[in-house]
């Protein structure tokens, strides 16, 4: 018969090895899942970014087609390229005031 202390030592050692293997498998599996999840999220982000870029290009193209051709007397159309929103608003207000004045002159003649 073997010594119970020696037997307990080997049981404890076997348990520790088995637990270590289980922890290793769990950690390896978890890291693999995290890596897979990260790769999927990066791919989804890439696809989303591409979709947004395509939509922006389509909207820009549609906007360019819907916009009337640029004339030399139109200062508003030339300001669209600068992206200065306040300047565009100011130009539109000036053109509106000019159109109102022209309309008033026309009404006074008739």
Secondary structure, 3 states (H helix, E strand, C coil): CCCHHHHHHHHHHHHHHHHHHHHHHHHHHHHHHHHHHHHHHHHHHHHHHHHHHHHHHHHHHHHHHHCCCCCCCCHHHHHCCCCCHHHHHHHHHHHHHHHHHHHHHHHHHC
